[in-house]
């Protein structure tokens, strides 16, 4: 099967572009850049032809109106049509935008220009909530045009049951649920990660009970066992919960101080800012000594540095209410490391975690975040449960196999 992938890969780096990159690489890469284009060479029977439709130079540009984007749309569409006739590619894979007007108008143009040339259309819905946004935030005309241009496609791939319920409103001929999946970032979990987590929890339990640690316990727990490392691994967006997490950590530290305990929390913010307003708001907060002591901005991390911050973290806090949030890679990475998770009951997120998971919160109330941080710090670890969830549902192998099965299912339509 020949597949035209009309989607960009990093940079800019975010969950959607990363998943596209993993799929493209897993299916053997862009056939236009390979000498051997045997469809069976990658084990999945799919030949990929890639149009790297990069409309933004940075995360701040994503979904924003810029005059230079219109020529790019036409250029990428012509590439796709050229691949259709030059290589005989009949299946078009496209990732629809979240609920943003400029991005939606881009989708209109691409569907209008490209859709008539391809026999099968595949939409991969990485962002959640487009149908609900159309019903509540735009005029009837905008909604009607969108439904017309997205009129029943051959296959919609979604990440969750929540996602599927939203996408059903577009009346796709077939809907398949395929979880995101990543390469295992810590294959040494049992030997290296788990013993450290157990040792840090045991040390923290003694310290919270007012007891002292002996030399062996301190050594096993690693650097500063009295510090609970709270990780925020995402862009510094208010909607994703950065500022709520900062306030929650400060409130939790006040509570610990009032209890006369030696344990404290430190927030590690690993990400960039997408707007000048949020950068300025962050720096204003950091003028306060209470926040400056409790928060460290590590900047954007990747590769070995990301692995290091995930290894050293004691809990990840991600109280997102971001419009298009669906199945964030940062939570999948946390599961791989058996890292306790605090996140919101927002869109698809509860589906990722076990039933009645204690780290689920309702929103971005700093007081609730603080209480949950304190609760999770005192609960026995569920490292094996989270790690097992990753291995069973969110591995790269599961992702590629699920994508290949869903795409090959078109042969029966």
C-alpha positions in Angstrom: 0.0 0.0 0.0 1.2 3.5 -0.8 0.5 6.2 1.7 0.9 10.0 1.3 1.7 11.4 4.7 0.7 15.1 4.6 2.0 16.2 8.0 5.1 17.8 9.5 7.8 16.2 11.7 9.9 18.2 14.3 10.8 21.0 14.5 8.8 22.5 16.0 8.6 19.6 18.5 5.3 18.7 20.0 3.3 15.4 20.6 1.6 15.4 17.2 4.8 16.0 15.1 6.7 13.5 17.2 4.1 10.8 16.6 4.2 11.5 12.9 8.0 11.1 12.9 7.8 7.8 14.8 5.2 6.5 12.3 7.1 7.6 9.3 10.4 6.1 10.6 8.7 2.9 11.7 7.1 2.4 8.3 10.5 2.7 6.6 10.8 6.5 6.0 10.1 8.6 2.9 10.3 6.4 -0.2 11.5 9.4 -2.2 14.6 9.4 -0.1 15.3 5.7 -0.2 16.8 3.6 -3.0 14.9 0.4 -1.9 11.2 1.1 -1.9 10.1 -2.5 -1.5 6.8 -2.3 0.4 7.7 -5.4 2.5 11.0 -4.1 3.7 9.7 -2.5 6.8 7.5 -5.4 7.9 4.3 -3.4 7.7 3.6 -3.4 3.9 3.3 0.4 3.7 5.2 2.7 1.4 5.3 6.2 2.7 5.7 9.4 0.6 6.1 12.3 2.9 5.1 16.0 2.4 6.7 17.7 5.4 3.9 20.3 5.7 5.7 22.6 8.2 3.7 25.8 8.5 5.3 27.1 11.6 9.0 27.8 12.5 8.3 27.7 16.3 5.7 26.6 18.7 4.6 30.2 19.1 3.7 30.3 15.4 1.4 27.2 15.5 -2.1 28.1 14.5 -1.3 31.8 14.1 -2.2 34.0 11.1 0.8 34.7 8.9 0.8 35.9 5.3 3.6 33.5 4.4 1.5 30.4 5.2 -0.8 30.7 2.2 1.9 30.1 -0.4 3.2 27.2 1.7 -0.3 25.6 1.7 -0.3 25.8 -2.1 3.3 24.5 -2.4 2.6 21.5 -0.1 -0.7 20.7 -1.9 1.1 20.7 -5.2 3.8 18.3 -3.8 1.0 16.0 -2.7 -0.7 16.0 -6.0 2.6 15.5 -7.8 3.3 12.4 -5.6 -0.2 11.1 -6.4 0.6 10.9 -10.1 4.4 10.4 -10.1 4.3 7.5 -7.7 0.7 6.3 -7.9 0.0 7.1 -4.3 -3.8 6.6 -3.7 -4.2 7.1 0.1 -3.9 10.5 1.8 -3.1 10.7 5.5 -3.8 14.0 7.2 -3.9 15.4 10.8 -6.8 17.8 11.3 -6.2 20.9 13.4 -7.7 21.6 16.9 -10.3 24.2 17.4 -8.4 27.3 16.1 -9.8 29.4 13.3 -6.7 30.0 11.3 -5.7 26.3 11.5 -9.3 25.3 10.5 -9.1 27.6 7.4 -5.9 25.9 6.5 -7.6 22.5 6.7 -10.4 23.8 4.5 -7.9 24.7 1.7 -6.0 21.4 1.9 -9.1 19.3 1.8 -10.6 21.4 -1.0 -7.4 21.1 -3.1 -6.1 17.6 -2.3 -9.1 15.5 -1.5 -10.4 15.1 -5.1 -7.1 13.5 -6.2 -7.0 10.6 -3.7 -9.1 7.5 -3.6 -8.9 7.0 0.2 -8.7 9.7 2.9 -7.3 9.0 6.4 -7.7 11.6 9.2 -5.6 11.1 12.3 -7.3 13.1 15.1 -4.4 13.9 17.5 -6.3 16.9 18.9 -9.5 16.4 20.8 -12.7 18.4 20.8 -13.0 19.9 17.3 -16.7 18.9 16.8 -17.6 20.3 20.3 -15.7 23.5 19.5 -17.6 23.9 16.2 -20.9 23.5 18.0 -20.2 26.0 20.7 -17.7 28.6 19.4 -18.3 29.4 15.7 -21.0 30.5 13.4 -23.3 28.0 11.7 -21.7 28.8 8.3 -18.2 27.9 9.6 -19.6 24.6 11.0 -21.4 23.8 7.7 -18.3 24.4 5.6 -16.2 22.2 7.9 -18.6 19.3 7.8 -18.9 19.6 4.1 -15.1 19.5 3.4 -14.7 16.8 6.0 -17.7 14.9 4.6 -17.4 11.2 5.5 -13.8 10.1 5.0 -12.8 6.5 4.6 -11.0 6.2 8.0 -10.7 8.3 11.1 -8.0 7.2 13.6 -8.6 8.5 17.1 -6.6 8.1 20.3 -9.4 7.3 22.8 -13.1 6.6 23.4 -13.6 10.3 24.2 -11.9 11.2 21.0 -14.1 8.7 19.1 -17.3 10.2 20.5 -16.3 13.6 19.2 -15.2 12.4 15.8 -18.4 10.4 15.2 -20.1 13.7 14.4 -18.1 13.8 11.2 -19.7 10.5 10.1 -16.5 8.8 9.0 -17.0 5.4 7.3 -14.7 3.8 9.8 -13.3 4.8 13.2 -10.3 3.0 14.8 -8.8 3.7 18.2 -5.0 3.6 18.2 -3.1 4.8 21.3 0.0 6.9 20.9 3.2 5.0 21.6 6.9 5.8 22.1 10.2 3.9 22.2 10.9 2.7 25.7 13.0 5.5 27.3 14.1 3.4 30.3 14.7 -0.3 29.4 16.7 -0.5 32.6 13.6 0.3 34.7 13.7 -2.8 37.0 17.4 -2.5 37.6 18.0 1.3 37.9 14.7 3.2 38.2 12.6 1.1 40.5 15.1 0.7 43.4 15.8 4.4 43.5 12.0 5.2 43.6 11.5 2.7 46.4 14.5 4.1 48.4 13.3 7.7 48.0 9.8 6.8 49.1 11.1 4.9 52.1 13.3 7.8 53.1 10.5 10.4 52.5 8.2 8.3 54.7 10.6 8.4 57.6 11.3 12.1 57.2 7.6 12.9 57.1 7.2 10.9 60.3 9.9 13.1 62.0 12.5 10.3 61.9 16.2 10.6 60.8 17.9 8.8 58.0 21.1 6.7 58.4 23.9 7.0 56.0 22.8 3.9 54.0 19.3 5.2 53.6 20.6 8.6 52.4 22.9 7.0 49.9 20.2 4.7 48.5 17.7 7.6 48.1 20.1 9.7 46.0 20.6 13.5 46.1 18.6 15.3 48.8 15.9 12.8 49.9 14.2 15.6 51.8 13.3 17.3 48.5 10.3 16.1 46.5 11.1 16.8 42.8 7.8 17.8 41.0 8.2 17.8 37.3 6.2 19.9 34.8 7.2 18.6 31.4 5.3 20.7 28.8 5.2 24.2 27.2 4.7 27.0 29.6 1.0 27.6 28.8 -1.4 28.8 31.4 -4.0 26.3 29.9 -1.6 23.4 30.4 -1.3 24.3 34.1 2.2 25.8 34.7 1.1 28.7 36.8 -1.4 26.6 38.8 1.3 24.1 39.5 3.7 26.8 40.7 1.1 28.1 43.1 0.3 24.5 44.2 3.9 23.7 45.0 4.3 27.0 47.0 1.1 26.2 49.0 2.3 22.6 49.6 5.6 24.0 51.0 3.7 26.4 53.3 1.7 23.4 54.6 4.9 21.4 55.2 6.5 24.3 57.0 3.5 24.8 59.2 3.7 21.1 60.2 7.4 21.7 61.1 8.6 19.1 58.7 11.9 19.1 56.9 10.6 17.8 53.6 10.0 20.4 50.8 8.9 20.4 47.2 10.8 21.7 44.2 9.1 22.3 40.8 11.2 21.5 37.8 9.7 23.3 34.8 11.1 21.6 31.6 9.7 23.5 28.7 9.6 26.7 26.7 7.2 29.6 26.7 4.9 30.1 23.7 3.9 33.7 24.4 5.7 36.8 25.7 2.8 37.4 28.1 3.3 34.0 29.8 7.1 34.5 29.9 6.6 37.8 31.6 4.1 36.4 34.1 6.5 33.7 35.0 9.4 36.1 35.6 7.1 38.3 37.7 6.3 35.4 39.9 9.9 34.4 40.2 10.7 37.9 41.7 9.0 36.5 44.8 11.6 34.6 47.0 9.0 32.0 47.8 8.6 31.1 44.2 12.3 31.5 43.3 13.1 29.0 46.0 10.4 26.5 44.9 10.7 26.7 41.1 13.6 25.9 38.7 13.2 26.5 34.9 15.2 23.9 33.1 14.2 25.1 29.6 13.3 22.7 26.8 14.8 19.3 27.4 15.3 16.4 25.0 17.5 13.3 24.7 19.7 12.5 27.6 18.6 15.6 29.5 14.9 14.6 29.3 15.8 11.1 30.6 17.7 12.6 33.5 14.8 14.9 34.6 12.4 12.0 34.4 14.7 9.7 36.4 15.2 12.3 39.1 11.5 13.3 39.4 9.4 12.0 42.2 6.0 13.0 40.7 4.8 14.7 37.5 2.1 17.4 37.7 0.2 18.3 34.6 -3.1 19.9 35.4 -4.0 20.7 31.8 -7.2 22.2 30.5 -5.7 22.9 27.1 -8.4 22.9 24.3 -6.9 20.2 22.1 -5.4 18.0 24.8 -5.9 14.4 24.1 -3.1 11.9 24.9 0.0 13.9 25.9 3.4 12.3 25.4 4.7 13.7 28.7 2.2 11.4 30.6 3.2 8.4 28.5 6.9 9.1 29.3 6.0 9.4 33.0 4.3 6.0 32.8 7.3 4.4 31.2 9.4 5.7 34.2 6.7 4.5 36.7 6.4 8.1 37.8 3.4 9.1 39.9 1.1 11.3 37.9 -1.1 14.2 38.9 -3.4 15.4 36.1 -6.9 16.6 35.4 -10.2 14.8 34.6 -10.0 16.5 31.2 -11.0 15.0 27.8 -9.1 11.7 27.3 -6.8 11.8 30.2 -8.7 9.7 32.7 -8.8 6.9 30.1 -5.0 6.7 30.2 -4.9 5.8 33.9 -6.2 3.0 36.1 -9.8 3.4 37.5 -10.0 5.5 40.6 -6.5 6.7 40.2 -5.6 9.0 43.2 -3.8 11.6 41.1 -6.8 12.8 39.1 -8.0 16.3 40.0 -10.9 18.4 38.8 -9.2 21.5 37.4 -6.4 24.0 38.1 -7.3 25.0 41.7 -3.9 25.5 43.4 -5.3 24.3 46.7 -6.5 21.1 45.2 -3.1 20.6 43.5 -1.3 21.2 46.8 -3.4 18.7 48.7 -2.9 16.1 45.9 0.8 16.7 45.9 0.9 16.1 49.6 -1.3 13.0 49.3 0.8 11.5 46.5 4.0 12.1 48.4 2.7 10.0 51.3 1.1 7.2 49.2 3.0 3.9 48.4 4.3 4.0 44.9 2.3 2.4 42.0 5.4 2.2 39.8 4.7 -1.3 38.5 1.1 -0.5 37.6 2.0 2.6 35.6 5.0 0.8 33.9 2.8 -2.1 33.0 0.2 0.3 31.5 3.0 1.8 29.3 4.2 -1.6 28.1 0.7 -2.9 27.3 -0.9 0.1 25.7 1.7 2.9 24.9 4.8 1.2 23.4 6.1 2.1 20.0 5.5 -1.5 18.8 1.8 -1.3 19.9 1.4 2.1 18.1 3.0 1.0 14.8 1.1 -2.3 14.7 -2.2 -0.5 15.5 -1.6 2.1 12.8 -0.7 -0.5 10.2 -3.8 -2.6 11.0 -6.1 0.4 10.8 -4.6 1.6 7.5 -4.7 -1.9 5.9 -8.3 -2.2 7.0 -9.1 0.2 4.1 -8.4 -2.6 1.7 -11.7 -4.2 2.8 -13.8 -1.0 2.2 
